Amino acid sequence: MKLSLLVGAAVGYVLGARAGRERYEQIVRLARNLAGSQTVQSTAGVLQAQVDELRHRAKDVVSNKLHAGPKDATPTGAHADAGPNGYRG
């Protein structure tokens, strides 16, 4: 375990202990109210739809590239007798 993780956990524990149970309950209520907000819910729905669409597009692109197979080994416009730099010589 990294030292920074342990230090962060210790600092969080100390600050949480100082804040007390009342502050903890206040933070939990605020988080629940925020999570239950219609604005947050609708935004989450929109974001999820966008992520699903991007995932679908990425899957299609990868699938098409895999099924297309290797293209001609020579780049477009290159000649078979061209050297490694594309020059004949």
N, C-alpha and C positions, 0 to 999 in steps of 0.2 A: 504494500500500500504506500502511496506517495505521501511524503511529509506534508505537502501543501493541502492534500485532502483531509488529513488528520487535523491540521491547524484550522482549516475552514470549518470542519465539524465542531471543533472545540469552541471556536468563536461563536458559531450559531447557537450552540448549547448555552453558552454563558449569556448571550444577548436574550435568548428566549427565556431563560430562567429569570433574568432581571425583569423582563416585561411582565411575566406572571401569566396566570391562567386567564385572567380577564382580557388582557390584550390578545392572547391566543384565540379566545372565543370571538373577539371582535374581528380579527383577521379572517377566521373561518367563515363568519357570517358575510363579510364583505366578498370573499371569494365565491361563496355560494350564490349570492345575489348577482354578482357579475356573470357567473357561468349560466345562470338562469335567465339572463337578460335576453329579450327578443332580438335586440341588435346583434349581440354576440352569437346567438343561435343561428340567425340568418347569415351572418358573415361566415361562420364555420361551415354552413351548408354550401355557400358559394365557393369557398376555398376547396372544400372536398370535391365538388364537381370539377373544378379546374384541375386539381391533382389527378383525378380519375381520367380526364381527357388527355392530359399530358402523358400519363402512364400508357394509355391506349395508343397514342401516336408514337411514342418511343418503342413500344412493342412492335407496331407495324413496321417502323423503319428498320429495326434490327432484324425482324423476320424477313423482310424484303431483301436486305443485304445478304443474309445467310442463304436464302434460296436462290439468289441471282447467280451465285457461284463466282469463281474467279473470272475476271475479264481478260481480254487479250493481254499478254505479257508486255507488249510494247505500248508505250504511252501514245496518245493521239498525236499524230503529226510526226512521230519519230520514225526514223528509218532503221531497218534491220542492220545496216552496215555502219550506223553511227557509233562513235566511241562513247565512253562513259560520261563525257560532258555534253553529248548530243552533237558533236562535230564529227565530220568524216575526216579521216586522216590517214 
